[in-house]
Amino acid sequence: MTIGTEHEYSINDAHFTALPVSDQIIKAICGSFESEISFGETKLGKELQKTVLEFLPRVPAPGPAALEAMLMAGIRKFYHIFPGQYHLLGLGMHPTLTLDRTAVWDHDEGEYYECYDRLFNIRQHGWLNIQALQINLSYAGEKDLLMQYNRIRTLLPYLIALTASSPMVEGILTGKMDNRLIYYRENQKVIPAICNGIIPARLRSVAEYRTAQEQVFSELRARDADILCEEWLNSCGLIIRFSRECLEIKAPDEQECIRSDMAVASLVTSLLRCPTLPVETDQDALLALTETAIEKGTAGLRPELEALYRSAWQKATAEERQYLPVIESRIKKGSLAEQMAERYRKEQAIEPILADMAHCLRANVPYGME
């Protein structure tokens, strides 16, 4: 199995006001407005919103250590080119961004965005203020694909709880720990099957997946949206990328640093080796657990997470065990969202918290484990 990850970071000034300048940054590096460019050991890409840049490895890696090294080389290169000019920030949403302070990428692929806007209205937080950690895992044939798919779907509520990092919207604590997913699962509600409540149903065959995909495509064609009939349209928390021969986990919020992201990936890969998992498999139960995870983070699922951690540790490689203590810390201390919310209630100031989060990314040190 090889692994790849995709990381979305907001671009900020020194006071952590988000800046819609991703196009200007890419042009400053390569001389033109490109959607994706080679950037040392990584690739640097645009997102729908100009306030966000995406970092991803140039090639998949055999394990988290090599992946971490590639990604951190990209982060360091960015700060070498732009010393003190911009501050990158992880998290599932920018905590203070208002929609009037962002903008849509307007240099290419405009036909896709125009179609999305016509169908779903992209001028909302579910489009212009979301930052995900995406984990791509290779598969070896249909049997392996189905095994991984059906196991990962049962892990999604727990991954959501562990990675919740979006407790604040437009500077206000909402009382929920994962606001990104609240917006995300509603952003294409005109065609509910595109997101399907985040948690996909158990899959019996690849043919079954393709049939469901074609049903969505048929609805899009009826709405004169043929251009969106691509495998990446699926917005469930777990999808199949046939073109890459991998599964793509889309549910987690982006974390504060690469090492924390690698910990999440290590948890998944180690749990996939377990012969059985101490988790629910019923669809309704998984959806109920997802609601708990979105609302409470790790606090609502702590005993279950502790059991999963024990299983993961038993099957983890020596390399993965270097990262899993980050997961143990989140289970004990709370997800980033829980820790941020607790600190904000005490200090009533968000900028120092965001400064610490930005430092975590640049230094690659998990928050709360400095």
C-alpha positions as CSV (number, residue, x, y, z in Angstrom):
1,M,0.0,0.0,0.0
2,T,1.2,3.5,-0.8
3,I,-0.2,6.7,0.8
4,G,-0.6,10.2,-0.3
5,T,-2.2,13.2,1.4
6,E,-3.6,16.6,0.4
7,H,-3.4,19.6,2.7
8,E,-5.3,22.8,2.4
9,Y,-4.0,25.9,4.2
10,S,-5.4,29.4,4.4
11,I,-3.1,32.3,3.5
12,N,-3.0,35.1,6.1
13,D,-1.4,38.3,7.1
14,A,0.4,38.9,10.4
15,H,-2.9,39.3,12.2
16,F,-4.5,36.2,10.6
17,T,-6.8,38.0,8.3
18,A,-7.2,35.6,5.3
19,L,-5.9,37.0,2.1
20,P,-7.4,36.0,-1.4
21,V,-4.0,35.9,-3.1
22,S,-3.3,32.3,-4.1
23,D,-3.1,33.3,-7.7
24,Q,-0.6,36.0,-7.0
25,I,1.5,33.6,-5.0
26,I,1.6,31.0,-7.7
27,K,2.4,33.7,-10.3
28,A,5.2,35.0,-8.2
29,I,6.7,31.5,-8.1
30,C,6.3,30.4,-11.7
31,G,5.5,33.5,-13.7
32,S,1.9,32.7,-14.7
33,F,-1.5,31.8,-13.2
34,E,-1.3,28.0,-13.0
35,S,-3.7,25.6,-11.3
36,E,-0.9,23.4,-10.0
37,I,2.9,23.7,-10.1
38,S,5.9,21.6,-9.1
39,F,7.3,22.9,-5.9
40,G,10.4,21.1,-4.8
41,E,9.4,17.8,-3.2
42,T,5.7,18.8,-3.4
43,K,3.1,20.2,-5.7
44,L,1.4,23.5,-5.0
45,G,-2.1,24.0,-6.2
46,K,-5.0,26.4,-6.1
47,E,-8.4,25.7,-4.6
48,L,-11.8,27.1,-5.4
49,Q,-11.2,29.9,-2.9
50,K,-8.3,32.2,-3.4
51,T,-7.6,32.3,0.3
52,V,-6.3,28.7,0.3
53,L,-3.3,26.9,-1.1
54,E,-3.0,23.1,-1.4
55,F,0.2,21.2,-0.7
56,L,0.5,17.6,-1.8
57,P,3.4,15.2,-2.4
58,R,4.8,14.9,-5.9
59,V,4.4,11.1,-5.7
60,P,2.8,8.7,-3.2
61,A,5.0,7.4,-0.4
62,P,5.4,3.9,1.2
63,G,4.9,5.3,4.7
64,P,4.3,8.4,6.8
65,A,7.9,9.4,7.4
66,A,8.8,9.8,3.7
67,L,5.5,11.6,3.2
68,E,6.1,13.9,6.1
69,A,9.6,14.8,4.8
70,M,8.3,15.7,1.3
71,L,5.5,17.9,2.6
72,M,7.7,19.7,5.2
73,A,10.2,20.4,2.4
74,G,7.3,22.2,0.6
75,I,6.3,24.2,3.7
76,R,9.9,25.2,4.3
77,K,10.4,26.2,0.7
78,F,7.2,28.4,0.9
79,Y,8.5,30.3,3.9
80,H,12.0,30.6,2.3
81,I,10.4,32.4,-0.7
82,F,8.0,34.5,1.3
83,P,9.7,35.1,4.7
84,G,7.3,37.0,7.0
85,Q,5.0,38.0,4.1
86,Y,2.4,35.3,4.5
87,H,1.3,33.0,7.4
88,L,-0.2,29.6,6.5
89,L,-2.8,28.2,8.8
90,G,-4.4,24.7,8.9
91,L,-7.8,23.9,10.6
92,G,-11.0,22.8,9.0
93,M,-12.3,26.4,8.5
94,H,-10.7,29.8,8.9
95,P,-12.2,30.8,12.2
96,T,-12.8,34.5,11.5
97,L,-13.3,34.7,7.7
98,T,-16.3,36.4,6.4
99,L,-17.4,35.7,2.8
100,D,-16.8,39.2,1.7
101,R,-13.1,38.7,2.3
102,T,-12.6,35.8,-0.1
103,A,-12.9,35.3,-3.8
104,V,-13.3,32.5,-6.4
105,W,-10.3,31.4,-8.5
106,D,-10.9,33.1,-11.9
107,H,-8.0,32.1,-14.2
108,D,-9.0,28.7,-15.6
109,E,-11.6,26.0,-15.0
110,G,-14.2,28.7,-14.8
111,E,-16.7,26.6,-16.6
112,Y,-16.7,24.1,-13.7
113,Y,-17.2,26.8,-11.1
114,E,-20.0,28.5,-13.1
115,C,-21.8,25.2,-13.3
116,Y,-21.4,24.5,-9.6
117,D,-22.6,28.0,-8.8
118,R,-25.7,27.7,-11.0
119,L,-26.7,24.5,-9.3
120,F,-25.6,25.0,-5.7
121,N,-24.6,28.6,-5.1
122,I,-20.9,28.5,-4.2
123,R,-21.0,31.8,-2.4
124,Q,-21.2,30.2,1.1
125,H,-19.0,28.7,3.7
126,G,-19.5,25.2,2.5
127,W,-17.5,26.2,-0.6
128,L,-15.4,29.2,0.2
129,N,-14.3,28.4,3.7
130,I,-13.5,24.7,4.1
131,Q,-10.1,23.0,4.5
132,A,-9.8,19.3,4.4
133,L,-7.2,16.7,5.1
134,Q,-7.5,14.1,2.3
135,I,-5.9,10.7,2.7
136,N,-5.3,8.6,-0.5
137,L,-4.7,4.9,0.0
138,S,-3.8,2.6,-2.9
139,Y,-5.6,-0.7,-3.4
140,A,-4.7,-4.0,-5.1
141,G,-7.7,-5.2,-7.0
142,E,-11.4,-5.3,-6.3
143,K,-11.2,-7.5,-3.2
144,D,-8.7,-5.3,-1.5
145,L,-10.7,-2.2,-2.5
146,L,-13.9,-3.5,-1.0
147,M,-12.2,-4.6,2.2
148,Q,-10.6,-1.2,2.7
149,Y,-13.7,0.7,1.7
150,N,-16.0,-1.1,4.0
151,R,-13.6,-0.8,6.9
152,I,-12.8,2.9,6.4
153,R,-16.5,3.8,6.2
154,T,-17.0,2.4,9.7
155,L,-14.0,4.5,10.9
156,L,-15.3,7.8,9.6
157,P,-17.2,9.0,12.7
158,Y,-14.1,8.4,14.8
159,L,-11.8,10.2,12.4
160,I,-14.2,13.1,12.4
161,A,-14.2,13.3,16.2
162,L,-10.4,13.1,16.3
163,T,-9.8,15.7,13.6
164,A,-12.5,18.2,14.4
165,S,-10.8,21.6,14.1
166,S,-13.5,24.1,13.1
167,P,-15.4,25.2,16.3
168,M,-15.7,28.9,15.2
169,V,-17.5,30.6,12.2
170,E,-17.0,34.3,11.5
171,G,-15.4,34.7,14.9
172,I,-18.2,33.1,16.9
173,L,-18.0,29.7,18.7
174,T,-21.1,27.8,17.5
175,G,-21.1,25.1,20.2
176,K,-20.3,22.5,17.5
177,M,-16.8,21.1,17.1
178,D,-16.8,20.4,13.3
179,N,-18.6,23.2,11.5
180,R,-16.9,22.4,8.3
181,L,-18.8,19.2,7.9
182,I,-22.1,20.9,8.8
183,Y,-21.6,23.3,5.8
184,Y,-20.0,20.6,3.6
185,R,-22.8,18.1,3.8
186,E,-25.3,20.8,2.8
187,N,-23.5,22.6,0.0
188,Q,-24.9,20.3,-2.7
189,K,-28.3,19.5,-1.0
190,V,-30.1,20.0,-4.3
191,I,-28.7,16.6,-5.3
192,P,-28.4,14.8,-1.9
193,A,-26.8,11.7,-3.3
194,I,-23.6,13.6,-4.1
195,C,-22.7,13.8,-0.4
196,N,-25.0,11.1,0.9
197,G,-24.8,12.2,4.6
198,I,-21.0,11.9,4.6
199,I,-21.0,8.2,5.5
200,P,-21.4,6.0,2.5
201,A,-23.3,2.7,2.7
202,R,-21.6,-0.7,2.8
203,L,-20.3,-1.6,-0.7
204,R,-20.8,-5.1,-2.2
205,S,-19.1,-4.5,-5.5
206,V,-17.4,-2.0,-7.7
207,A,-20.3,-2.4,-10.2
208,E,-22.7,-1.2,-7.4
209,Y,-20.6,1.9,-6.9
210,R,-20.5,2.7,-10.6
211,T,-24.3,2.3,-10.8
212,A,-24.9,4.8,-8.0
213,Q,-22.4,7.1,-9.6
214,E,-24.2,6.9,-13.0
215,Q,-27.5,7.7,-11.3
216,V,-26.0,11.0,-10.0
217,F,-24.5,11.7,-13.5
218,S,-27.9,11.2,-15.1
219,E,-29.4,13.8,-12.8
220,L,-26.6,16.2,-13.6
221,R,-27.1,15.7,-17.3
222,A,-30.8,16.4,-16.9
223,R,-29.7,19.7,-15.4
224,D,-27.4,20.5,-18.3
225,A,-24.4,19.9,-16.0
226,D,-22.6,17.2,-18.0
227,I,-19.2,18.9,-17.3
228,L,-19.4,17.7,-13.6
229,C,-19.8,14.0,-14.5
230,E,-16.4,13.1,-13.1
231,E,-15.3,10.7,-10.4
232,W,-14.2,13.6,-8.2
233,L,-17.8,14.9,-8.0
234,N,-18.6,12.4,-5.2
235,S,-18.5,14.3,-1.9
236,C,-19.0,11.5,0.5
237,G,-16.5,11.1,3.3
238,L,-14.9,8.3,1.4
239,I,-14.8,7.9,-2.4
240,I,-13.0,5.7,-5.0
241,R,-10.6,7.4,-7.4
242,F,-10.4,4.8,-10.2
243,S,-8.0,7.0,-12.2
244,R,-5.5,6.9,-9.4
245,E,-6.3,3.4,-8.2
246,C,-6.8,4.7,-4.6
247,L,-9.4,5.3,-2.0
248,E,-9.8,9.0,-1.0
249,I,-10.8,9.8,2.6
250,K,-12.4,13.3,2.5
251,A,-14.1,13.5,5.9
252,P,-11.3,14.8,8.2
253,D,-10.7,18.4,9.0
254,E,-7.2,19.7,8.2
255,Q,-5.0,19.7,11.3
256,E,-2.5,22.2,12.6
257,C,0.7,20.5,11.3
258,I,1.9,17.8,9.0
259,R,2.9,15.5,11.9
260,S,-0.7,15.5,13.2
261,D,-1.9,14.7,9.7
262,M,0.5,11.8,9.5
263,A,-0.8,10.6,12.8
264,V,-4.3,10.4,11.4
265,A,-3.0,8.5,8.3
266,S,-1.0,6.1,10.6
267,L,-4.1,5.4,12.6
268,V,-6.0,4.4,9.5
269,T,-3.3,2.2,8.0
270,S,-2.7,0.4,11.2
271,L,-6.4,-0.2,11.8
272,L,-6.8,-1.7,8.3
273,R,-4.5,-4.5,9.4
274,C,-6.8,-5.5,12.3
275,P,-8.8,-8.7,11.7
276,T,-11.8,-7.1,13.4
277,L,-12.5,-3.6,14.6
278,P,-14.5,-2.5,17.8
279,V,-16.9,-0.3,15.8
280,E,-20.4,-0.1,14.6
281,T,-21.2,-1.2,11.0
282,D,-24.9,-0.4,10.8
283,Q,-25.5,2.7,8.6
284,D,-28.0,4.4,11.0
285,A,-25.6,3.8,13.9
286,L,-22.7,5.3,12.0
287,L,-24.8,8.4,11.0
288,A,-25.8,8.8,14.7
289,L,-22.1,8.6,15.8
290,T,-21.2,11.1,13.1
291,E,-23.7,13.6,14.7
292,T,-22.0,13.1,18.0
293,A,-18.6,13.5,16.6
294,I,-19.6,16.8,14.8
295,E,-21.1,18.2,18.0
296,K,-18.7,17.1,20.6
297,G,-15.4,16.0,19.0
298,T,-13.6,13.3,21.0
299,A,-15.6,14.0,24.2
300,G,-18.6,12.2,22.9
301,L,-16.7,9.1,21.8
302,R,-13.8,8.7,24.2
303,P,-14.2,5.1,25.3
304,E,-14.7,4.0,21.6
305,L,-11.6,5.9,20.6
306,E,-9.5,4.4,23.4
307,A,-10.5,0.9,22.2
308,L,-9.6,1.8,18.6
309,Y,-6.2,3.3,19.7
310,R,-5.4,0.0,21.5
311,S,-6.2,-2.0,18.4
312,A,-4.1,0.4,16.2
313,W,-1.1,0.3,18.5
314,Q,-1.1,-3.6,18.4
315,K,-1.0,-3.6,14.6
316,A,1.1,-0.5,13.9
317,T,4.6,-0.7,12.4
318,A,7.5,0.9,14.3
319,E,7.2,3.8,11.9
320,E,3.5,4.4,12.6
321,R,4.1,4.2,16.3
322,Q,6.2,7.3,16.1
323,Y,3.0,9.2,15.1
324,L,0.3,7.5,17.1
325,P,1.0,9.3,20.4
326,V,-0.5,12.4,18.7
327,I,-3.8,10.5,18.5
328,E,-3.5,9.4,22.1
329,S,-3.0,13.1,23.1
330,R,-6.1,14.1,21.1
331,I,-8.2,11.4,22.8
332,K,-7.1,12.5,26.2
333,K,-7.0,16.3,25.7
334,G,-9.7,16.7,23.1
335,S,-9.6,17.4,19.4
336,L,-8.1,20.7,18.2
337,A,-11.6,22.2,18.2
338,E,-12.2,21.3,21.8
339,Q,-8.8,22.7,22.9
340,M,-9.3,25.8,20.9
341,A,-12.8,26.4,22.2
342,E,-11.7,25.9,25.8
343,R,-8.8,28.3,25.4
344,Y,-10.9,30.9,23.7
345,R,-13.5,30.8,26.4
346,K,-10.7,31.6,28.9
347,E,-8.8,34.2,26.9
348,Q,-11.5,35.7,24.7
349,A,-8.9,36.3,22.0
350,I,-8.5,34.3,18.8
351,E,-5.3,35.8,17.4
352,P,-2.9,34.3,19.9
353,I,-4.5,30.9,19.3
354,L,-4.1,31.2,15.6
355,A,-0.5,32.4,16.0
356,D,0.3,29.3,17.9
357,M,-1.5,27.1,15.3
358,A,0.6,28.7,12.5
359,H,3.8,28.1,14.5
360,C,2.8,24.5,14.9
361,L,2.6,24.2,11.1
362,R,5.9,25.9,10.5
363,A,7.8,24.0,13.2
364,N,5.8,20.7,12.6
365,V,5.0,20.3,16.3
366,P,1.5,19.2,17.3
367,Y,-0.5,21.6,19.4
368,G,-0.5,20.6,23.0
369,M,2.6,18.5,22.6
370,E,5.2,21.3,22.4
